[in-house]
Amino acid sequence: MLLEIILLLAGLGLIIKGGDLFVAASVRIAEFLHMPRVVIGSTLVSLATTTPELVVSIMAGAKGESGLAVGNAVGSCICNLGLILGVTAALKQIDVHPRVLRTPLIAMFGFGVLLFILTFNLTLSRGNGLMLLLLGLGYFIYDFQHHLRAAKPREVKEAEIVHEEVVERFRWLKTRTGTAAQFFGAAGIVVLGSKLLVDAAVNIAGALGIPSIVIGLTVVAVGTSLPELITAITSSRQNVSDLAVGNVLGANIANLSLIVGTAAVIHEVTMSRATQVFNFPALLITMGLALFMILSGKRVTRREGATLLVFYSLYIVALIGMTLATRN
């Protein structure tokens, strides 16, 4: 068991570092392609920061552990809103522009409701997974084109600040050759870390008699969400918190469509009724809280951030309690 815990922590460490390097390389590739940085912030960085979740889901699906894959995606969404957005707002009030964030908020909530409906029979078929995958691709293509056409000088400047903060540590790799080497090297690190993480998580779950989806909802979800936390804190510190919130929302949309869809296409997803009636309502409640906080004003206050943190803490405690009760 000790070895499995060490391997799990090693996998998490590799995913965090590999994800950090991957995001930086992705941003520079977009710069070489002359993409406006507001597009980078709202689409590419969101997709890049969900790479750990995607690789974990593919690995888990290939091993037949679809519960771990879906638990990772759903748990990451709850973590992104409850823990990451909560911590960011609790540390410093987040100023937002509801009009700019309305579309991703509605899309995120819509994908959450759709996934809840599709899994009501406790399965997510390959056909439904393919539908989610195509809908997610359609959304990101639309969002990319929309931001590409609507980019304003102020938004580009804000995105540039985030871009410079992200790549400052890696200026020695800013050449095209260095960037390509970093991109593929970081992808390899994420894949290796994900394999260690999935193998260790499955073994620990089996040894403790805990469903793999619970491991995915907690340890794996928090670990693979750390790139979003780094990006959110960086953006908030530079007073470009719209991009921080946009990254979280974009990452959640990717989790609920691209990542869950990919896992289901690889291997049909099955889950227990307890998981479906507890975790999906928790996901929708967290989304509803975030939607209300963002659309009801032009800021997410420190008190609202604390509220999100309290809700996430209660969710984790209830999840652990439900798991222990089920085992007894």
Backbone as numpy.savetxt, mean C-alpha at the origin, in Angstrom:
# Nx Ny Nz CAx CAy CAz Cx Cy Cz
11.51 -22.04 15.46 10.68 -20.83 15.46 11.55 -19.56 15.46
12.64 -19.61 16.24 13.52 -18.45 16.29 14.10 -18.14 14.92
14.50 -19.19 14.20 15.04 -18.99 12.86 14.00 -18.37 11.93
12.76 -18.81 12.05 11.69 -18.26 11.20 11.46 -16.78 11.50
11.52 -16.41 12.77 11.35 -15.00 13.14 12.49 -14.16 12.58
13.72 -14.70 12.66 14.87 -13.98 12.12 14.73 -13.80 10.61
14.30 -14.87 9.92 14.11 -14.79 8.47 13.01 -13.80 8.11
11.94 -13.77 8.93 10.85 -12.82 8.67 11.34 -11.39 8.81
12.10 -11.13 9.87 12.64 -9.78 10.07 13.64 -9.42 8.98
14.45 -10.39 8.55 15.39 -10.14 7.47 14.65 -9.83 6.17
13.57 -10.55 5.92 12.76 -10.28 4.73 12.16 -8.90 4.76
11.65 -8.50 5.93 11.10 -7.15 6.08 12.16 -6.09 5.82
13.35 -6.31 6.37 14.43 -5.35 6.18 14.81 -5.20 4.71
14.91 -6.32 4.00 15.25 -6.28 2.58 14.16 -5.59 1.77
12.88 -5.83 2.12 11.77 -5.20 1.41 11.80 -3.69 1.62
12.04 -3.26 2.86 12.05 -1.82 3.16 13.16 -1.13 2.39
14.38 -1.68 2.47 15.51 -1.05 1.79 15.37 -1.15 0.27
14.96 -2.33 -0.21 14.77 -2.49 -1.64 13.68 -1.59 -2.18
12.58 -1.44 -1.41 11.50 -0.55 -1.84 11.95 0.89 -1.91
12.76 1.31 -0.94 13.30 2.68 -0.93 14.14 2.94 -2.18
15.04 2.02 -2.49 15.89 2.15 -3.68 15.07 2.10 -4.96
14.04 1.25 -4.97 13.21 1.09 -6.16 12.42 2.36 -6.46
11.88 2.98 -5.41 11.14 4.23 -5.60 12.05 5.30 -6.18
13.25 5.44 -5.61 14.18 6.46 -6.10 14.54 6.23 -7.56
14.81 4.96 -7.93 15.15 4.65 -9.32 13.97 4.91 -10.25
12.75 4.58 -9.80 11.56 4.80 -10.62 11.36 6.28 -10.91
11.57 7.11 -9.89 11.42 8.56 -10.06 12.42 9.08 -11.08
13.67 8.60 -11.01 14.68 9.09 -11.94 14.42 8.60 -13.37
13.91 7.38 -13.52 13.55 6.89 -14.85 12.48 7.78 -15.46
11.48 8.15 -14.64 10.42 9.04 -15.13 11.00 10.39 -15.53
12.00 10.87 -14.78 12.63 12.14 -15.12 13.36 12.04 -16.47
14.06 10.92 -16.69 14.75 10.72 -17.96 13.77 10.69 -19.13
12.52 10.24 -18.85 11.49 10.18 -19.89 10.75 11.51 -20.02
11.17 12.53 -19.24 10.59 13.88 -19.29 9.12 13.90 -18.87
8.78 13.10 -17.86 7.43 13.12 -17.32 7.32 14.22 -16.27
6.22 15.00 -16.26 6.04 16.00 -15.20 6.08 15.35 -13.83
6.71 16.00 -12.87 6.89 15.38 -11.56 5.58 15.23 -10.80
4.56 16.02 -11.13 3.27 15.80 -10.47 2.70 14.45 -10.87
2.98 14.02 -12.10 2.54 12.69 -12.53 3.32 11.63 -11.78
4.61 11.88 -11.57 5.44 10.95 -10.81 4.87 10.77 -9.40
4.55 11.89 -8.76 4.08 11.83 -7.38 2.75 11.12 -7.23
1.82 11.35 -8.16 0.47 10.84 -7.99 0.26 9.44 -8.55
1.12 9.00 -9.46 0.91 7.69 -10.07 2.11 6.78 -9.86
3.27 7.16 -10.40 4.41 6.25 -10.40 4.90 5.93 -9.00
5.00 6.95 -8.13 5.47 6.68 -6.77 4.48 5.80 -6.02
3.17 6.02 -6.24 2.16 5.17 -5.61 2.33 3.72 -6.03
2.56 3.52 -7.33 2.75 2.16 -7.83 4.06 1.57 -7.32
5.12 2.40 -7.29 6.42 1.90 -6.85 6.40 1.51 -5.38
5.69 2.28 -4.54 5.67 1.96 -3.11 4.83 0.74 -2.80
3.99 0.29 -3.76 3.22 -0.94 -3.55 3.92 -2.16 -4.14
5.12 -1.98 -4.68 5.87 -3.11 -5.22 6.06 -4.22 -4.19
6.41 -3.92 -2.92 6.54 -5.02 -1.94 5.26 -5.83 -1.80
4.09 -5.15 -1.73 2.84 -5.87 -1.63 2.60 -6.75 -2.87
2.93 -6.21 -4.05 2.72 -6.96 -5.29 3.58 -8.22 -5.31
4.86 -8.09 -4.98 5.76 -9.24 -5.02 5.36 -10.26 -3.96
4.99 -9.79 -2.75 4.54 -10.70 -1.70 3.30 -11.46 -2.15
2.35 -10.77 -2.80 1.12 -11.41 -3.25 1.41 -12.45 -4.34
2.31 -12.13 -5.26 2.67 -13.08 -6.30 3.32 -14.32 -5.69
4.26 -14.09 -4.77 4.93 -15.21 -4.10 3.93 -16.07 -3.33
3.04 -15.40 -2.58 2.06 -16.13 -1.78 1.08 -16.89 -2.67
0.63 -16.24 -3.76 -0.28 -16.90 -4.68 0.35 -18.11 -5.33
1.63 -18.00 -5.69 2.34 -19.13 -6.31 2.46 -20.31 -5.35
2.52 -20.03 -4.04 2.61 -21.09 -3.04 1.23 -21.60 -2.62
0.17 -21.03 -3.23 -1.18 -21.43 -2.86 -1.68 -20.77 -1.60
-0.95 -19.78 -1.09 -1.33 -19.06 0.14 -2.06 -17.78 -0.24
-3.20 -17.92 -0.90 -3.95 -16.74 -1.35 -4.47 -15.91 -0.19
-4.72 -16.57 0.96 -5.17 -15.83 2.13 -4.13 -14.83 2.59
-2.87 -15.24 2.57 -1.78 -14.33 2.93 -1.71 -13.16 1.97
-1.90 -13.44 0.66 -1.84 -12.38 -0.35 -2.93 -11.35 -0.14
-4.17 -11.81 0.05 -5.29 -10.88 0.23 -5.19 -10.19 1.58
-4.78 -10.94 2.62 -4.61 -10.33 3.93 -3.57 -9.22 3.89
-2.50 -9.43 3.13 -1.47 -8.42 2.98 -2.04 -7.17 2.32
-2.80 -7.34 1.25 -3.34 -6.18 0.52 -4.37 -5.42 1.35
-5.32 -6.15 1.93 -6.37 -5.50 2.74 -5.76 -4.89 4.00
-4.86 -5.64 4.66 -4.21 -5.12 5.85 -3.38 -3.89 5.57
-2.72 -3.86 4.40 -1.93 -2.69 4.03 -2.82 -1.46 3.84
-4.00 -1.66 3.27 -4.93 -0.54 3.09 -5.35 0.04 4.43
-5.73 -0.84 5.37 -6.13 -0.37 6.70 -4.94 0.30 7.40
-3.76 -0.28 7.23 -2.55 0.29 7.83 -2.22 1.65 7.22
-2.34 1.76 5.89 -2.04 3.04 5.22 -2.90 4.17 5.76
-4.19 3.90 6.00 -5.11 4.95 6.45 -5.06 5.11 7.97
-5.13 3.99 8.69 -5.19 4.08 10.15 -3.86 4.43 10.79
-2.80 3.72 10.40 -1.50 3.93 11.02 -0.69 5.04 10.34
-0.52 4.93 9.02 0.38 5.85 8.32 -0.23 7.25 8.22
-1.45 7.35 7.72 -2.10 8.67 7.66 -2.31 9.20 9.07
-2.64 8.31 10.01 -2.84 8.73 11.39 -1.58 9.29 12.02
-0.45 8.60 11.85 0.83 9.07 12.40 1.23 10.39 11.77
1.11 10.47 10.42 1.50 11.69 9.72 0.70 12.89 10.19
-0.64 12.72 10.33 -1.49 13.83 10.77 -1.27 14.15 12.25
-1.05 13.12 13.06 -0.84 13.36 14.49 0.45 14.14 14.74
1.46 13.91 13.92 2.71 14.64 14.06 2.59 16.07 13.57
1.85 16.25 12.48 1.70 17.58 11.90 0.43 17.62 11.07
-0.39 18.63 11.32 -1.64 18.78 10.58 -1.40 18.70 9.06
-2.24 17.93 8.37 -2.09 17.77 6.92 -3.07 18.69 6.20
-2.57 19.62 5.42 -3.42 20.47 4.60 -3.69 19.78 3.27
-4.95 19.72 2.89 -5.34 19.02 1.67 -6.26 19.89 0.82
-6.41 19.51 -0.44 -7.35 20.15 -1.35 -8.38 19.10 -1.74
-9.57 19.11 -1.10 -10.57 18.07 -1.34 -10.90 17.86 -2.81
-10.94 18.93 -3.60 -11.29 18.79 -5.01 -10.29 17.92 -5.75
-9.01 18.08 -5.41 -7.96 17.31 -6.08 -8.03 15.83 -5.69
-8.41 15.57 -4.44 -8.39 14.20 -3.93 -9.74 13.48 -4.05
-10.76 14.18 -4.56 -12.09 13.58 -4.61 -12.11 12.30 -5.45
-11.49 12.36 -6.64 -11.53 11.19 -7.54 -10.83 9.98 -6.94
-9.58 10.10 -6.45 -8.95 8.91 -5.85 -9.67 8.42 -4.60
-10.26 9.32 -3.82 -11.03 8.89 -2.65 -12.22 8.03 -3.06
-12.97 8.51 -4.05 -14.15 7.77 -4.51 -13.72 6.45 -5.14
-12.63 6.48 -5.93 -12.14 5.25 -6.56 -11.73 4.23 -5.50
-11.01 4.68 -4.47 -10.57 3.78 -3.40 -11.77 3.15 -2.70
-12.74 3.99 -2.34 -13.92 3.47 -1.64 -14.70 2.52 -2.55
-14.78 2.87 -3.84 -15.49 2.02 -4.80 -14.84 0.66 -4.95
-13.53 0.61 -5.03 -12.83 -0.68 -5.13 -13.01 -1.49 -3.85
-13.03 -0.82 -2.69 -13.26 -1.52 -1.43 -14.63 -2.17 -1.39
-15.66 -1.43 -1.79 -17.03 -1.96 -1.81 -17.13 -3.11 -2.82
-16.53 -2.93 -3.99 -16.57 -3.97 -5.02 -15.91 -5.26 -4.54
-14.76 -5.13 -3.88 -14.08 -6.32 -3.37 -14.92 -7.00 -2.29
-15.58 -6.23 -1.44 -16.46 -6.79 -0.41 -17.60 -7.58 -1.05
-18.18 -7.03 -2.10 -19.28 -7.71 -2.80 -18.79 -8.99 -3.49
-17.66 -8.89 -4.17 -17.14 -10.03 -4.92 -16.74 -11.20 -4.02
-16.37 -10.91 -2.77 -15.94 -11.97 -1.86 -17.03 -12.38 -0.88
-18.27 -11.97 -1.13 -19.33 -12.27 -0.18 -19.59 -13.77 -0.07
-19.27 -14.52 -1.13 -19.40 -15.98 -1.09 -18.12 -16.65 -0.60
-17.22 -15.86 0.00 -15.97 -16.32 0.61 -14.92 -16.78 -0.40
-15.10 -16.43 -1.66 -14.10 -16.74 -2.68 -13.92 -15.53 -3.59
-12.77 -15.47 -4.20 -12.52 -14.48 -5.25 -11.94 -15.27 -6.42
-12.78 -15.46 -7.43 -12.40 -16.31 -8.56 -11.34 -15.64 -9.42
-10.74 -16.43 -10.30 -9.76 -15.89 -11.22 -10.41 -14.88 -12.17
-11.64 -15.14 -12.55 -12.34 -14.20 -13.42 -12.56 -12.85 -12.75
-12.99 -12.89 -11.48 -13.18 -11.64 -10.74 -11.85 -10.95 -10.47
-10.80 -11.75 -10.24 -9.48 -11.17 -10.05 -9.01 -10.45 -11.31
-9.27 -11.06 -12.47 -8.89 -10.43 -13.74 -9.67 -9.14 -13.95
-10.95 -9.13 -13.55 -11.75 -7.91 -13.67 -11.17 -6.79 -12.80
-10.81 -7.10 -11.56 -10.20 -6.10 -10.69 -8.89 -5.59 -11.27
-8.11 -6.50 -11.82 -6.82 -6.14 -12.41 -7.01 -5.18 -13.57
-7.97 -5.46 -14.45 -8.22 -4.60 -15.61 -8.79 -3.25 -15.19
-9.70 -3.26 -14.21 -10.26 -2.00 -13.71 -9.17 -1.13 -13.08
-8.27 -1.76 -12.33 -7.17 -1.02 -11.73 -6.24 -0.42 -12.77
-5.90 -1.20 -13.79 -5.06 -0.69 -14.87 -5.75 0.47 -15.57
-7.06 0.34 -15.80 -7.82 1.41 -16.44 -7.80 2.68 -15.62
-7.94 2.55 -14.29 -7.92 3.73 -13.43 -6.58 4.44 -13.50
-5.49 3.69 -13.39 -4.17 4.33 -13.36 -3.80 4.93 -14.71
-4.24 4.32 -15.80 -4.01 4.92 -17.12 -4.79 6.23 -17.23
-6.04 6.23 -16.76 -6.85 7.46 -16.77 -6.21 8.53 -15.89
-5.79 8.13 -14.68 -5.21 9.08 -13.74 -3.90 9.67 -14.28
-3.10 8.82 -14.91 -1.85 9.27 -15.51 -2.11 10.32 -16.58
-3.03 10.03 -17.50 -3.33 10.95 -18.59 -3.95 12.24 -18.06
-4.82 12.12 -17.05 -5.47 13.30 -16.48 -4.44 14.25 -15.88
-3.52 13.71 -15.07 -2.50 14.56 -14.45 -1.51 15.09 -15.48
-1.25 14.30 -16.50 -0.33 14.75 -17.53 -0.87 15.99 -18.24
-2.20 16.01 -18.47 -2.83 17.15 -19.16 -3.04 18.33 -18.22
-3.32 18.03 -16.94 -3.75 19.10 -16.02 -2.65 19.63 -15.12
-1.41 19.19 -15.32 -0.31 19.63 -14.44 -0.16 21.15 -14.47
-0.08 21.73 -13.27 0.08 23.18 -13.13 1.47 23.48 -12.58
2.00 24.67 -12.84 3.35 25.01 -12.37 3.52 24.79 -10.87
2.50 25.15 -10.08 2.62 25.01 -8.63 2.73 23.54 -8.23
1.91 22.68 -8.87 1.93 21.26 -8.56 3.26 20.63 -8.97
3.78 21.05 -10.11 5.06 20.53 -10.57 6.16 20.91 -9.59
6.10 22.15 -9.08 7.10 22.61 -8.11 7.01 21.79 -6.83
5.79 21.53 -6.36 5.62 20.74 -5.15 6.17 19.33 -5.34
5.86 18.73 -6.48 6.35 17.38 -6.76 7.86 17.36 -6.87
8.43 18.47 -7.35 9.89 18.54 -7.49 10.55 18.48 -6.12
9.93 19.11 -5.12 10.48 19.08 -3.77 10.53 17.65 -3.26
9.43 16.90 -3.45 9.40 15.52 -3.01 10.44 14.71 -3.78
10.50 14.95 -5.08 11.46 14.23 -5.93 12.89 14.44 -5.42
13.26 15.68 -5.14 14.62 15.97 -4.70 14.90 15.32 -3.35
13.90 15.31 -2.47 14.08 14.70 -1.15 14.32 13.20 -1.29
13.56 12.57 -2.19 13.67 11.13 -2.35 15.02 10.73 -2.92
15.52 11.49 -3.89 16.74 11.07 -4.59 18.01 11.68 -4.01
17.91 12.54 -3.02 19.09 13.24 -2.50 20.16 12.25 -2.03
19.71 11.15 -1.43 20.66 10.20 -0.87 21.36 9.36 -1.93
20.86 9.43 -3.18 21.38 8.53 -4.20 21.91 9.29 -5.42
22.50 10.49 -5.20 22.94 11.29 -6.34 24.06 10.60 -7.13
24.83 9.76 -6.46 25.92 9.08 -7.15 25.40 8.07 -8.17
24.12 7.75 -8.13 23.54 6.80 -9.08 22.64 7.49 -10.11
22.80 8.80 -10.28 21.85 9.54 -11.11 22.08 9.38 -12.62
23.13 8.70 -13.03 23.31 8.46 -14.46 22.29 7.42 -14.92
22.08 7.37 -16.23 21.13 6.40 -16.77 21.57 4.97 -16.48
22.85 4.69 -16.62 23.36 3.35 -16.34 23.20 3.00 -14.87
23.56 3.95 -14.00 23.43 3.73 -12.57 21.98 3.53 -12.15
21.09 4.31 -12.77 19.67 4.19 -12.44 19.13 2.83 -12.85
19.50 2.37 -14.05 19.04 1.06 -14.51 19.55 -0.05 -13.60
20.83 0.06 -13.20 21.41 -0.94 -12.30 20.69 -0.93 -10.96
20.40 0.27 -10.45 19.69 0.37 -9.17 18.28 -0.18 -9.29
17.58 0.12 -10.39 16.20 -0.33 -10.59 16.13 -1.86 -10.52
16.96 -2.53 -11.30 16.90 -3.99 -11.35 17.49 -4.61 -10.08
18.53 -3.98 -9.52 19.08 -4.48 -8.27 18.08 -4.38 -7.13
17.38 -3.24 -7.05 16.37 -3.05 -6.01 15.22 -4.02 -6.19
14.80 -4.25 -7.44 13.73 -5.22 -7.71 14.15 -6.60 -7.21
15.41 -6.97 -7.43 15.91 -8.25 -6.95 15.90 -8.34 -5.44
16.26 -7.24 -4.77 16.25 -7.21 -3.31 14.83 -7.40 -2.78
13.86 -6.71 -3.42 12.46 -6.84 -3.00 11.97 -8.27 -3.19
12.32 -8.89 -4.32 11.89 -10.26 -4.58 12.48 -11.22 -3.54
13.79 -11.07 -3.26 14.42 -11.93 -2.25 13.79 -11.72 -0.88
13.61 -10.45 -0.50 13.00 -10.17 0.79 11.58 -10.71 0.89
10.83 -10.60 -0.20 9.45 -11.09 -0.22 9.41 -12.61 -0.06
10.34 -13.30 -0.71 10.38 -14.76 -0.59 10.68 -15.18 0.84
11.67 -14.53 1.46 11.97 -14.83 2.86 10.77 -14.54 3.75
10.12 -13.39 3.50 8.98 -12.98 4.32 7.82 -13.95 4.20
7.47 -14.32 2.97 6.33 -15.22 2.75 6.61 -16.60 3.36
7.79 -17.15 3.08 8.12 -18.47 3.62 8.07 -18.48 5.14
8.68 -17.45 5.75 8.72 -17.39 7.22 7.32 -17.18 7.79
6.54 -16.29 7.16 5.18 -16.01 7.66 4.30 -17.25 7.59
4.39 -18.01 6.50 3.60 -19.24 6.35 4.00 -20.26 7.41
5.31 -20.41 7.64 5.79 -21.38 8.62 5.39 -20.99 10.04
5.50 -19.70 10.36 5.10 -19.23 11.70 3.61 -19.43 11.91
2.82 -19.08 10.90 1.36 -19.26 11.00 1.02 -20.73 11.23
1.71 -21.62 10.50 1.44 -23.05 10.66 1.83 -23.54 12.04
2.98 -23.09 12.54 3.45 -23.54 13.85 2.55 -23.06 14.98
2.00 -21.86 14.84 1.15 -21.29 15.89 -0.33 -21.61 15.69
-0.66 -22.20 14.57 -2.06 -22.50 14.28 -2.87 -21.27 13.96
-2.20 -20.23 13.46 -2.87 -18.97 13.11 -3.12 -18.96 11.60
-4.34 -18.59 11.16 -4.58 -18.51 9.72 -3.60 -17.55 9.05
-3.12 -17.92 7.86 -2.12 -17.09 7.18 -2.66 -15.70 6.87
-3.98 -15.58 6.68 -4.55 -14.27 6.37 -4.36 -13.30 7.53
-4.35 -13.83 8.78 -4.14 -12.97 9.96 -2.71 -12.44 9.98
-1.73 -13.30 9.66 -0.35 -12.85 9.54 -0.24 -11.78 8.46
-0.95 -11.99 7.36 -0.94 -11.01 6.27 -1.54 -9.69 6.68
-2.60 -9.73 7.50 -3.30 -8.52 7.92 -2.49 -7.70 8.92
-1.54 -8.31 9.58 -0.82 -7.62 10.66 0.66 -7.41 10.32
1.48 -8.41 10.59 2.93 -8.26 10.45 3.34 -7.92 9.01
2.85 -8.74 8.06 3.24 -8.53 6.66 2.69 -7.19 6.14
1.46 -6.86 6.52 0.85 -5.61 6.05 1.62 -4.39 6.53
1.98 -4.37 7.80 2.73 -3.24 8.34 4.11 -3.15 7.68
4.77 -4.30 7.54 6.10 -4.30 6.95 6.13 -3.79 5.52
5.19 -4.26 4.70 5.18 -3.85 3.29 4.62 -2.44 3.10
4.03 -1.85 4.15 3.50 -0.49 4.05 4.52 0.57 4.46
5.68 0.16 4.93 6.66 1.13 5.40 7.15 2.09 4.31
7.29 1.67 3.02 7.65 2.66 2.00 6.65 3.81 1.91
5.34 3.51 2.06 4.34 4.58 2.05 4.52 5.51 3.25
4.92 4.94 4.41 5.13 5.76 5.60 6.30 6.73 5.37
7.39 6.22 4.79 8.56 7.07 4.52 8.18 8.20 3.58
7.45 7.86 2.50 7.04 8.88 1.53 6.10 9.90 2.17
5.16 9.43 3.00 4.19 10.33 3.62 4.87 11.32 4.57
5.78 10.83 5.41 6.47 11.71 6.35 7.35 12.71 5.62
8.04 12.23 4.57 8.88 13.12 3.76 8.06 14.25 3.15
6.91 13.91 2.55 6.07 14.90 1.91 5.49 15.88 2.91
5.06 15.36 4.07 4.49 16.23 5.10 5.53 17.19 5.63
6.76 16.72 5.83 7.83 17.58 6.34 8.16 18.71 5.37
7.97 18.45 4.07 8.26 19.46 3.05 7.02 20.30 2.70
5.94 20.15 3.51 4.71 20.93 3.32 4.07 20.69 1.95
4.15 19.47 1.46 3.43 19.10 0.24 2.57 17.87 0.56
1.75 18.02 1.58 1.02 16.89 2.13 -0.05 16.35 1.20
-0.55 17.14 0.22 -1.48 16.61 -0.77 -0.87 15.41 -1.48
0.42 15.53 -1.80 1.09 14.43 -2.47 1.26 13.24 -1.53
1.44 13.51 -0.23 1.54 12.42 0.74 0.22 11.65 0.81
-0.89 12.38 0.92 -2.20 11.74 0.97 -2.49 11.05 -0.36
-2.15 11.71 -1.47 -2.36 11.11 -2.78 -1.61 9.81 -2.94
-0.39 9.73 -2.40 0.38 8.50 -2.45 -0.31 7.37 -1.69
-0.84 7.69 -0.50 -1.55 6.69 0.30 -2.79 6.20 -0.44
-3.56 7.14 -1.01 -4.78 6.75 -1.72 -4.45 5.92 -2.96
-3.43 6.36 -3.72 -3.03 5.60 -4.90 -2.54 4.21 -4.54
-1.79 4.09 -3.45 -1.31 2.79 -3.00 -2.47 1.88 -2.62
-3.49 2.44 -1.96 -4.65 1.63 -1.59 -5.42 1.15 -2.82
-5.57 2.02 -3.81 -6.25 1.62 -5.04 -5.48 0.49 -5.72
-4.15 0.60 -5.73 -3.32 -0.45 -6.32 -3.48 -1.76 -5.54
-3.52 -1.66 -4.21 -3.69 -2.86 -3.39 -5.00 -3.57 -3.68
-6.09 -2.81 -3.76 -7.43 -3.39 -3.89 -7.74 -3.85 -5.31
-6.98 -3.40 -6.28 -7.26 -3.79 -7.67 -6.12 -4.61 -8.26
-4.96 -4.00 -8.43 -3.85 -4.67 -9.10 -3.32 -5.85 -8.28
-3.15 -5.64 -6.97 -2.48 -6.66 -6.16 -3.42 -7.80 -5.80
-4.63 -7.48 -5.33 -5.61 -8.53 -5.06 -5.97 -9.26 -6.35
-6.13 -8.50 -7.43 -6.46 -9.10 -8.72 -5.39 -10.05 -9.19
-4.12 -9.64 -9.07 -3.01 -10.51 -9.48 -2.97 -11.79 -8.66
-3.17 -11.67 -7.34 -3.16 -12.85 -6.47 -4.27 -13.82 -6.86
-5.46 -13.29 -7.15 -6.59 -14.16 -7.51 -6.40 -14.82 -8.87
-5.79 -14.09 -9.82 -5.53 -14.68 -11.14 -4.56 -15.85 -11.02
-3.56 -15.72 -10.14 -2.58 -16.79 -9.95 -3.22 -17.99 -9.25
-4.03 -17.71 -8.22 -4.66 -18.80 -7.46 -5.95 -18.28 -6.85
-7.07 -18.98 -7.08 -8.36 -18.53 -6.55 -8.28 -18.32 -5.03
-8.84 -17.22 -4.57 -8.76 -16.84 -3.16 -9.95 -17.42 -2.40
-9.68 -18.00 -1.25 -10.74 -18.44 -0.34 -10.48 -17.85 1.04
-11.55 -17.64 1.80 -11.41 -17.06 3.14 -12.55 -17.53 4.03
-12.37 -17.34 5.34 -13.41 -17.73 6.28 -14.47 -16.63 6.39
-15.65 -17.02 6.88 -16.72 -16.03 7.07 -16.31 -14.99 8.11
-15.61 -15.42 9.16 -15.19 -14.48 10.20 -14.27 -13.41 9.62
-13.36 -13.83 8.76 -12.45 -12.88 8.12 -13.22 -11.90 7.25
-14.18 -12.42 6.50 -14.92 -11.56 5.57 -15.79 -10.55 6.30
-16.46 -10.96 7.37 -17.39 -10.06 8.04 -16.69 -9.13 9.03
-15.41 -9.40 9.36 -14.70 -8.53 10.29 -13.76 -7.57 9.57
-12.90 -8.10 8.71 -11.84 -7.28 8.12 -12.34 -6.35 7.01
-13.28 -6.81 6.20 -13.76 -5.94 5.14 -14.60 -4.78 5.68
-15.49 -5.01 6.67 -16.14 -3.85 7.29 -15.15 -2.90 7.94
-14.09 -3.45 8.58 -13.06 -2.58 9.17 -12.40 -1.74 8.09
-12.15 -2.34 6.93 -11.56 -1.61 5.81 -12.49 -0.48 5.36
-13.77 -0.79 5.21 -14.72 0.22 4.72 -14.92 1.34 5.75
-14.91 0.99 7.04 -15.06 2.01 8.09 -13.85 2.94 8.07
-12.64 2.37 7.95 -11.43 3.19 7.91 -11.46 4.12 6.70
-11.88 3.59 5.55 -12.00 4.41 4.35 -13.04 5.51 4.55
-14.16 5.16 5.17 -15.19 6.15 5.42 -14.71 7.28 6.31
-13.94 6.92 7.36 -13.38 7.95 8.24 -12.45 8.89 7.48
-11.56 8.31 6.67 -10.62 9.12 5.90 -11.36 9.99 4.89
-12.37 9.41 4.23 -13.14 10.17 3.24 -13.82 11.36 3.89
-14.43 11.14 5.06 -15.13 12.22 5.77 -14.14 13.30 6.21
-13.01 12.88 6.77 -12.02 13.85 7.27 -11.48 14.73 6.15
-11.22 14.13 4.99 -10.61 14.88 3.89 -11.63 15.75 3.17
-12.82 15.23 2.93 -13.82 15.98 2.16 -14.57 17.01 2.99
-14.54 16.86 4.33 -15.31 17.79 5.17 -14.57 19.09 5.46
-13.31 19.15 5.10 -12.54 20.36 5.35 -11.30 20.38 4.49
-10.44 21.32 4.73 -9.23 21.46 3.94 -7.99 20.96 4.69
-8.22 20.13 5.70 -7.10 19.63 6.48 -7.51 18.37 7.23
-6.50 17.56 7.55 -6.67 16.46 8.49 -5.92 16.88 9.74
-6.67 17.17 10.81 -6.08 17.74 12.02 -5.34 16.68 12.82
-4.57 17.16 13.79 -3.84 16.24 14.66 -4.81 15.39 15.47
-5.93 15.97 15.86 -6.94 15.19 16.60 -7.52 14.09 15.72
-7.77 14.41 14.46 -8.29 13.40 13.54 -7.25 12.31 13.28
-5.96 12.71 13.22 -4.90 11.72 13.09 -4.88 10.78 14.29
-5.05 11.34 15.48 -5.10 10.52 16.69 -6.30 9.58 16.66
-7.43 10.05 16.12 -8.62 9.21 15.99 -8.34 8.01 15.10
-7.68 8.24 13.98 -7.31 7.14 13.08 -6.39 6.14 13.78
-5.45 6.65 14.57 -4.52 5.78 15.29 -5.25 4.93 16.33
-6.19 5.55 17.04 -6.97 4.81 18.04 -7.79 3.72 17.36
-8.42 4.06 16.24 -9.23 3.07 15.52 -8.35 1.91 15.06
-7.17 2.22 14.53 -6.29 1.15 14.05 -5.84 0.26 15.22
-5.54 0.87 16.36 -5.14 0.10 17.54 -6.26 -0.83 17.99
-7.49 -0.32 18.02 -8.64 -1.14 18.41 -8.85 -2.29 17.42
-8.63 -2.00 16.14 -8.77 -3.04 15.11 -7.76 -4.16 15.34
-6.51 -3.82 15.60 -5.47 -4.83 15.82 -5.79 -5.66 17.07
-6.20 -4.98 18.15 -6.54 -5.69 19.38 -7.71 -6.64 19.14
-8.74 -6.16 18.44 -9.91 -7.00 18.15 -9.53 -8.18 17.26
-8.65 -7.94 16.28 -8.23 -9.01 15.38 -7.48 -10.09 16.14
-6.57 -9.68 17.03 -5.82 -10.65 17.83 -6.77 -11.41 18.76
-7.70 -10.67 19.40 -8.66 -11.31 20.29 -9.54 -12.30 19.56
-10.00 -11.94 18.35 -10.83 -12.85 17.57 -10.05 -14.10 17.17
-8.79 -13.93 16.84 -7.95 -15.07 16.46 -7.74 -16.01 17.62
-7.44 -15.46 18.81 -7.24 -16.28 19.98 -8.53 -17.00 20.37
-9.67 -16.33 20.27 -10.94 -16.95 20.60 -11.26 -18.10 19.65
-10.91 -17.92 18.38 -11.17 -18.96 17.39 -10.32 -20.20 17.67
-9.09 -19.98 18.15 -8.19 -21.11 18.44 -8.64 -21.89 19.65
-9.32 -21.21 20.60 -9.72 -21.88 21.86 -11.09 -22.55 21.74
